[in-house]
Amino acid sequence: MENKILIDLSVKYGLSSADLSKLVSILYQAGVHDAESRQFHQIANFICESKMLDVAPEELMEELRRKGLIK
């Protein structure tokens, strides 16, 4: 786990390795592949702050679209 954003999220929200893997998977499904990008950081923070990590992927993608975080 070398990515500073992921380390910060892990500490701030108490995420396990499995949670981080799920978060990264969701972001890749959303089309955000650069873990160092501003978009990756914004979406990851939104998901964690909103406690949406356990929401069904389809519902989560729709919420991200509604918030204008993905197209």
Buried (B, 14 or more C-beta within 10 A) or exposed (E): EEBEBBEEBBEEBEBEEEBBEBBBEBBEBBEBEEBEEEBBBEBBBBBBEEEBBEBEEEEBBEBBEEEEBBE
